[in-house]
Amino acid sequence: MIKANNPDRKSWIPVSKDSDFPIQNIPFGIFKTHTTGPAVGSRIGNTVINLAEVANQGYFDGLKLPDKTVFQKSRLNEFIGLGKSVTNAVRDRIAELFDEKNTDAKNDKELISQALHDADDVEMLMPVEVGDYTDFYSSEEHARNVGTMFRDPDNALLPNWKHLPVGYHGRSSSIVVSGTNIHRPKGQTKPADSDQPVFGPCKLFDFELEMAFVTGKKTGLGESVTTGEAENHIFGLVLFNDLSARDIQKWEYQPLGPFLAKSFGSVISPWIVTLEAFEPFRTDGPQQKPEVMDYLKFQGKKSYDITLDVFLQPENSQEHRVCRSNFKYLYWNMAQQLAHQTVNGCNINVGDMYASGTISGPERESFGSMLEISWKGTNPLKLPNGEERKFIQDNDSIIMRGFAQNDKIRIGFGESRTKILPAK
């Protein structure tokens, strides 16, 4: 186990009991302040740590870093690309530095004044340059719900679904960081009472509760990554809100799948939480039947028990939780997803992003989209302020949060937040 994960470790930086960022987390992100440009950071409690300044003061000396400028970049790609032997060593050094027993660091006034910032005083930026983006469709409950609504309830899953992780190649340029507001998209739709399509703003605007992993190791054309090797290629995880225009999607998706209905915006949480931080929360996923092909078989626990919440906040109102799901519900795990992505020889790069697809559980309270929660608009969601929602309205904010917790520690992401603005 990485030493940073020691559940008994305490930090001299204050950490509230319900914080997503104890000293056992040590995530990585990119931030700036009103006086400093973009830099690589980490976080403990409500304190953002400027790792460029930590390096400048010599605290990373002795680690296998090419030079200190790796922490002065506007994206994490170069740091991630150093490999897990280096990034895990940096994570462990940070934990040692801010351990309550480290009185030298605790009393280092220059470190405190130059490297530590209140989280409320920084602006979080996109953590990685996303070269390629794949969106999977890996929750059986979600796939069954959609198949039941739009096809035959007795044949809700398409014939290939339990044989491979279904996915498509999406648009990476419109993946944005939490706090970015998204305009309602425009496009073609076909009303049920019309023989011809019409053009205009989307009427059935939706969120999709997803997670995404970021790759930290590249491969060449023709190479494949096995399920046993996959975790060496996965740097960490973010929350992923894959915004969707259901009416545009219904008209456009055959025969090639989603296009304009998905490419207008996806919103991620700013901190990448390493796979190592979630080590204590490994669990078994759903039993897979029929037996999968050899390249999709795996050993050990490849799923993670991570609670996922979605909140809807109308303008000038309080947020209201509309969904509580869990990462462990995914039928196809990350190792299988990456093995399938690469089995044909597709090369991967550092910073590529792979979203899980909507993560739904067995009950309405755990459905990961408004399409399911309102059951295609036939069962509106009632909000505490008296309003109802079938889908997302203009000026609604969507907030996603996620955390894993046991009797000793809680590891989380913070949040992914976006406000839906009227169509331009």
C-alpha positions as CSV (number, residue, x, y, z in Angstrom):
1,M,0.0,0.0,0.0
2,I,1.2,3.5,-0.8
3,K,2.3,5.1,2.5
4,A,0.1,8.2,1.8
5,N,-2.9,5.9,2.3
6,N,-2.1,5.2,6.0
7,P,-5.5,5.7,7.6
8,D,-4.0,6.7,10.9
9,R,-2.0,9.6,9.4
10,K,-3.1,13.1,10.4
11,S,-2.2,16.4,8.8
12,W,-1.0,19.7,10.5
13,I,-3.3,21.4,7.9
14,P,-6.8,21.5,9.3
15,V,-9.2,19.0,7.8
16,S,-12.9,18.8,8.7
17,K,-14.4,15.4,9.4
18,D,-16.6,15.5,6.3
19,S,-13.9,16.8,4.0
20,D,-13.3,15.0,0.7
21,F,-9.6,15.8,1.0
22,P,-7.9,14.2,4.0
23,I,-4.2,13.7,3.9
24,Q,-4.9,10.2,2.5
25,N,-6.3,11.6,-0.7
26,I,-3.6,13.9,-2.2
27,P,-5.3,14.6,-5.6
28,F,-3.7,16.6,-8.4
29,G,-5.1,19.5,-10.4
30,I,-4.2,22.8,-12.0
31,F,-5.0,26.1,-10.3
32,K,-4.2,29.8,-10.5
33,T,-4.7,32.8,-8.1
34,H,-5.0,36.5,-8.7
35,T,-1.2,36.8,-8.3
36,T,0.1,33.5,-9.7
37,G,-0.2,31.8,-13.1
38,P,-1.3,28.2,-13.6
39,A,0.6,25.7,-11.5
40,V,0.2,22.0,-10.5
41,G,-1.5,21.7,-7.1
42,S,-2.8,19.3,-4.6
43,R,-5.2,19.7,-1.8
44,I,-5.6,18.9,1.9
45,G,-8.8,20.0,3.6
46,N,-9.7,23.5,2.4
47,T,-6.0,24.2,1.5
48,V,-4.6,24.1,-2.0
49,I,-0.9,23.3,-2.2
50,N,1.2,24.9,-4.9
51,L,3.5,22.1,-5.8
52,A,5.7,24.4,-8.0
53,E,6.6,26.3,-4.8
54,V,7.1,23.2,-2.8
55,A,9.6,22.0,-5.4
56,N,11.3,25.4,-5.5
57,Q,11.9,25.2,-1.8
58,G,13.7,21.8,-2.3
59,Y,11.1,19.5,-0.7
60,F,11.0,17.2,-3.7
61,D,14.8,16.9,-4.0
62,G,15.8,13.3,-4.3
63,L,12.8,12.3,-6.3
64,K,13.2,11.2,-9.9
65,L,11.9,14.4,-11.4
66,P,13.4,15.7,-14.7
67,D,13.3,19.2,-13.4
68,K,11.1,21.5,-11.2
69,T,9.4,23.1,-14.1
70,V,7.1,20.0,-14.4
71,F,5.0,21.7,-11.7
72,Q,4.8,25.0,-13.6
73,K,2.7,23.7,-16.4
74,S,-0.9,24.6,-17.3
75,R,-1.9,21.0,-17.6
76,L,-1.0,17.8,-15.8
77,N,0.0,15.7,-18.9
78,E,3.7,16.1,-18.5
79,F,3.6,15.2,-14.8
80,I,1.3,12.3,-15.3
81,G,3.5,11.0,-18.1
82,L,6.5,10.6,-15.7
83,G,4.9,7.4,-14.6
84,K,3.5,6.0,-11.4
85,S,6.8,5.3,-9.8
86,V,7.4,9.1,-9.9
87,T,3.8,10.4,-9.3
88,N,3.2,8.0,-6.4
89,A,6.6,9.1,-4.9
90,V,5.5,12.7,-5.1
91,R,2.1,11.9,-3.5
92,D,3.9,10.0,-0.7
93,R,6.3,12.9,-0.2
94,I,3.4,15.4,0.1
95,A,1.8,13.2,2.7
96,E,5.1,13.1,4.7
97,L,5.6,16.8,4.4
98,F,2.2,17.7,5.8
99,D,2.0,15.0,8.4
100,E,1.4,16.4,11.9
101,K,4.7,14.8,13.0
102,N,6.7,16.9,10.5
103,T,7.4,19.9,12.7
104,D,10.1,21.2,10.4
105,A,7.5,21.8,7.6
106,K,4.9,22.9,10.1
107,N,7.2,25.6,11.3
108,D,8.5,26.6,7.8
109,K,7.0,30.1,7.5
110,E,8.1,30.5,3.9
111,L,6.5,27.2,2.9
112,I,3.2,28.3,4.5
113,S,3.2,31.8,3.1
114,Q,4.2,30.9,-0.5
115,A,2.8,27.4,-1.1
116,L,-0.5,27.3,0.8
117,H,-3.7,28.9,-0.4
118,D,-7.3,28.9,0.8
119,A,-9.4,26.9,-1.7
120,D,-11.9,29.7,-1.9
121,D,-9.1,32.0,-3.2
122,V,-8.0,30.0,-6.2
123,E,-9.5,29.3,-9.6
124,M,-9.4,25.7,-10.7
125,L,-8.6,25.0,-14.3
126,M,-8.9,22.0,-16.7
127,P,-6.5,19.5,-15.2
128,V,-5.4,17.8,-18.4
129,E,-5.3,18.4,-22.2
130,V,-7.7,15.8,-23.4
131,G,-6.5,14.4,-26.7
132,D,-9.1,11.7,-27.1
133,Y,-12.3,10.9,-25.3
134,T,-14.3,7.6,-25.3
135,D,-17.8,7.3,-23.7
136,F,-18.8,3.9,-22.7
137,Y,-22.3,2.5,-22.0
138,S,-21.4,0.2,-19.1
139,S,-24.3,0.3,-16.6
140,E,-26.7,-2.6,-17.1
141,E,-29.5,-0.8,-15.2
142,H,-29.2,2.3,-17.4
143,A,-29.1,0.3,-20.6
144,R,-32.1,-1.8,-19.5
145,N,-34.1,1.4,-18.6
146,V,-33.4,3.0,-21.9
147,G,-34.1,-0.2,-23.9
148,T,-37.4,-0.6,-22.0
149,M,-38.5,3.0,-22.7
150,F,-37.6,3.0,-26.4
151,R,-37.6,-0.6,-27.6
152,D,-39.0,-3.9,-26.3
153,P,-39.0,-4.4,-22.5
154,D,-38.5,-8.1,-23.1
155,N,-35.4,-7.4,-25.2
156,A,-34.1,-4.2,-23.6
157,L,-30.4,-5.0,-24.1
158,L,-29.1,-5.3,-27.6
159,P,-27.5,-8.7,-28.5
160,N,-23.9,-7.4,-28.1
161,W,-24.3,-5.7,-24.8
162,K,-23.2,-8.5,-22.4
163,H,-20.4,-9.5,-24.7
164,L,-18.4,-6.2,-24.9
165,P,-18.2,-2.8,-23.3
166,V,-20.2,-0.7,-25.8
167,G,-18.7,2.7,-26.5
168,Y,-18.2,5.5,-29.0
169,H,-15.6,8.2,-29.7
170,G,-16.7,11.6,-28.5
171,R,-15.7,15.2,-28.7
172,S,-12.8,16.2,-26.4
173,S,-12.8,19.9,-27.1
174,S,-16.1,20.5,-25.2
175,I,-15.0,18.8,-22.0
176,V,-14.8,21.6,-19.5
177,V,-14.0,22.0,-15.8
178,S,-16.5,22.5,-13.0
179,G,-17.8,26.1,-12.8
180,T,-18.2,26.4,-16.6
181,N,-21.8,27.2,-17.6
182,I,-23.2,25.5,-20.7
183,H,-25.7,27.0,-23.2
184,R,-28.7,24.9,-24.2
185,P,-27.8,23.4,-27.6
186,K,-29.7,23.9,-30.8
187,G,-30.3,21.2,-33.5
188,Q,-32.8,19.2,-35.5
189,T,-35.6,17.3,-33.8
190,K,-38.6,15.5,-35.1
191,P,-41.8,16.1,-33.2
192,A,-44.0,13.1,-32.8
193,D,-46.9,14.8,-34.6
194,S,-44.8,15.9,-37.6
195,D,-43.6,14.2,-40.8
196,Q,-40.6,16.6,-41.0
197,P,-37.9,17.6,-38.6
198,V,-37.7,21.1,-37.1
199,F,-34.8,23.3,-36.0
200,G,-34.5,25.0,-32.6
201,P,-33.2,24.8,-29.0
202,C,-33.3,21.4,-27.4
203,K,-36.4,20.8,-25.3
204,L,-35.3,17.6,-23.5
205,F,-32.1,18.7,-21.8
206,D,-30.5,16.1,-19.5
207,F,-27.5,15.3,-17.3
208,E,-25.8,11.9,-17.2
209,L,-24.1,10.8,-14.0
210,E,-20.7,9.4,-15.0
211,M,-17.2,8.8,-13.9
212,A,-14.1,9.1,-16.1
213,F,-10.6,7.8,-15.8
214,V,-7.5,9.5,-17.2
215,T,-4.7,7.4,-18.8
216,G,-1.2,8.1,-17.7
217,K,0.8,5.8,-20.0
218,K,0.9,5.8,-23.8
219,T,0.9,2.8,-26.1
220,G,1.9,2.4,-29.8
221,L,-0.3,1.5,-32.7
222,G,-0.9,-2.3,-32.7
223,E,-0.3,-2.7,-29.0
224,S,-3.0,-3.9,-26.6
225,V,-3.4,-3.4,-22.9
226,T,-4.6,-6.5,-20.9
227,T,-7.0,-6.3,-18.0
228,G,-4.0,-7.2,-15.8
229,E,-2.0,-4.3,-17.1
230,A,-4.8,-1.7,-17.3
231,E,-4.3,-0.2,-13.8
232,N,-0.7,0.7,-14.6
233,H,-2.1,2.8,-17.4
234,I,-4.9,4.5,-15.4
235,F,-3.7,7.6,-13.5
236,G,-6.9,8.6,-11.7
237,L,-10.6,9.5,-11.8
238,V,-12.9,12.5,-12.1
239,L,-16.6,13.1,-11.9
240,F,-18.1,13.4,-15.4
241,N,-21.4,15.1,-16.2
242,D,-22.1,14.1,-19.8
243,L,-24.8,16.6,-20.8
244,S,-27.3,15.3,-23.3
245,A,-30.0,16.6,-25.6
246,R,-32.5,13.8,-25.7
247,D,-34.7,15.1,-28.5
248,I,-31.8,15.8,-30.8
249,Q,-30.3,12.5,-30.0
250,K,-33.5,10.5,-30.8
251,W,-33.6,12.0,-34.3
252,E,-29.9,11.8,-35.1
253,Y,-28.4,8.7,-33.5
254,Q,-29.3,6.1,-36.2
255,P,-27.2,4.7,-37.7
256,L,-24.0,6.0,-36.2
257,G,-24.8,7.0,-32.7
258,P,-24.7,10.3,-30.7
259,F,-23.3,13.4,-32.4
260,L,-24.7,16.9,-31.7
261,A,-26.7,15.6,-28.8
262,K,-23.5,15.0,-26.8
263,S,-20.8,17.2,-28.2
264,F,-21.9,20.6,-26.8
265,G,-20.5,20.1,-23.3
266,S,-19.3,17.7,-20.6
267,V,-18.3,19.0,-17.2
268,I,-15.7,17.3,-15.0
269,S,-14.5,17.8,-11.4
270,P,-11.2,19.7,-11.3
271,W,-9.2,17.3,-9.0
272,I,-7.9,14.0,-10.4
273,V,-8.0,11.5,-7.6
274,T,-5.4,8.8,-8.1
275,L,-6.4,5.2,-8.4
276,E,-4.1,4.5,-5.4
277,A,-6.2,6.8,-3.2
278,F,-9.2,4.5,-3.7
279,E,-7.2,1.3,-2.9
280,P,-9.1,0.8,0.4
281,F,-12.4,0.8,-1.4
282,R,-12.0,-2.0,-3.9
283,T,-15.0,-4.2,-4.3
284,D,-16.6,-6.8,-6.5
285,G,-18.7,-5.7,-9.4
286,P,-21.9,-7.4,-10.8
287,Q,-21.6,-11.0,-11.8
288,Q,-21.1,-11.2,-15.5
289,K,-23.1,-13.8,-17.4
290,P,-22.6,-15.1,-20.0
291,E,-18.9,-15.7,-19.5
292,V,-16.8,-13.0,-21.2
293,M,-14.1,-13.6,-23.8
294,D,-10.6,-14.3,-22.6
295,Y,-9.3,-10.8,-23.3
296,L,-12.0,-9.4,-21.0
297,K,-11.5,-11.8,-18.1
298,F,-9.7,-10.4,-15.0
299,Q,-8.5,-11.4,-11.6
300,G,-9.3,-9.7,-8.3
301,K,-11.6,-6.8,-7.3
302,K,-11.7,-4.3,-10.1
303,S,-14.6,-2.2,-9.0
304,Y,-14.7,0.6,-6.4
305,D,-17.4,1.5,-3.8
306,I,-17.8,5.2,-4.5
307,T,-21.1,6.9,-3.6
308,L,-22.3,9.3,-6.4
309,D,-24.8,12.1,-5.8
310,V,-26.5,14.5,-8.2
311,F,-28.2,17.7,-7.0
312,L,-30.5,20.0,-9.0
313,Q,-30.6,23.7,-8.0
314,P,-33.2,26.0,-9.6
315,E,-32.2,29.6,-9.8
316,N,-32.7,31.5,-6.5
317,S,-33.5,28.2,-4.7
318,Q,-31.8,25.5,-2.7
319,E,-30.1,22.5,-4.1
320,H,-32.0,19.2,-3.9
321,R,-30.6,15.7,-4.3
322,V,-32.2,13.9,-7.2
323,C,-30.0,10.8,-7.4
324,R,-27.7,8.7,-5.3
325,S,-25.9,6.0,-7.2
326,N,-22.6,4.1,-6.9
327,F,-19.6,3.4,-9.1
328,K,-19.7,-0.3,-8.2
329,Y,-23.0,-0.7,-10.2
330,L,-21.0,-0.7,-13.4
331,Y,-21.3,-4.0,-15.2
332,W,-18.1,-3.4,-17.2
333,N,-15.1,-2.2,-15.1
334,M,-12.3,0.1,-16.1
335,A,-9.8,-2.6,-16.7
336,Q,-12.2,-4.3,-19.2
337,Q,-13.0,-0.9,-20.8
338,L,-9.4,-0.2,-21.5
339,A,-8.7,-3.7,-22.6
340,H,-11.5,-3.5,-25.1
341,Q,-10.5,0.0,-26.3
342,T,-7.0,-1.3,-27.2
343,V,-7.6,-4.9,-28.2
344,N,-7.8,-3.8,-31.9
345,G,-4.4,-2.1,-31.6
346,C,-5.8,1.4,-31.0
347,N,-3.0,3.5,-29.4
348,I,-3.7,5.6,-26.2
349,N,-2.0,8.7,-25.0
350,V,-1.4,10.4,-21.7
351,G,-4.4,12.5,-20.7
352,D,-7.0,10.6,-22.7
353,M,-10.3,10.4,-21.0
354,Y,-12.7,7.5,-20.8
355,A,-16.2,8.0,-19.4
356,S,-18.2,5.2,-17.9
357,G,-21.6,6.0,-19.4
358,T,-24.5,6.8,-17.2
359,I,-24.3,5.0,-13.8
360,S,-27.8,3.9,-12.6
361,G,-28.7,1.6,-9.7
362,P,-31.8,-0.6,-9.3
363,E,-34.2,2.0,-7.9
364,R,-35.6,5.4,-9.2
365,E,-33.6,7.2,-6.5
366,S,-30.4,5.8,-8.0
367,F,-31.2,6.5,-11.7
368,G,-28.4,8.6,-13.2
369,S,-30.4,10.8,-15.6
370,M,-33.6,12.8,-15.8
371,L,-34.7,10.6,-18.7
372,E,-34.9,7.7,-16.2
373,I,-35.9,9.6,-13.1
374,S,-39.0,11.1,-14.9
375,W,-39.4,8.0,-17.0
376,K,-39.3,9.9,-20.4
377,G,-41.3,12.7,-18.8
378,T,-44.2,10.6,-17.7
379,N,-43.4,10.8,-14.0
380,P,-42.2,14.4,-13.2
381,L,-39.7,14.9,-10.3
382,K,-41.2,17.1,-7.5
383,L,-38.9,19.6,-5.9
384,P,-39.1,21.0,-2.4
385,N,-39.9,24.5,-3.7
386,G,-43.1,23.1,-5.3
387,E,-41.7,23.0,-8.9
388,E,-41.6,20.0,-11.0
389,R,-39.0,18.8,-13.5
390,K,-39.3,16.3,-16.4
391,F,-36.0,17.5,-17.8
392,I,-33.5,20.3,-17.0
393,Q,-34.7,23.9,-17.5
394,D,-32.8,27.1,-18.3
395,N,-30.9,28.5,-15.2
396,D,-31.0,25.2,-13.4
397,S,-27.6,24.2,-11.9
398,I,-26.5,20.6,-11.8
399,I,-24.0,19.6,-9.1
400,M,-22.4,16.2,-8.9
401,R,-20.4,15.0,-5.9
402,G,-18.7,11.6,-5.1
403,F,-16.9,10.1,-2.2
404,A,-15.8,6.7,-0.8
405,Q,-15.9,6.3,2.9
406,N,-15.1,3.7,5.6
407,D,-14.9,3.9,9.4
408,K,-11.5,5.8,9.2
409,I,-11.3,7.9,6.0
410,R,-13.3,9.6,3.3
411,I,-11.9,10.2,-0.1
412,G,-13.8,12.4,-2.5
413,F,-13.7,14.7,-5.6
414,G,-15.2,17.9,-4.5
415,E,-17.8,18.6,-7.1
416,S,-18.7,19.1,-10.7
417,R,-21.0,22.1,-11.1
418,T,-22.6,23.8,-14.1
419,K,-25.5,26.1,-14.8
420,I,-27.6,25.7,-17.9
421,L,-28.0,28.9,-19.8
422,P,-30.5,29.7,-22.5
423,A,-29.6,28.8,-26.1
424,K,-27.5,31.5,-27.8
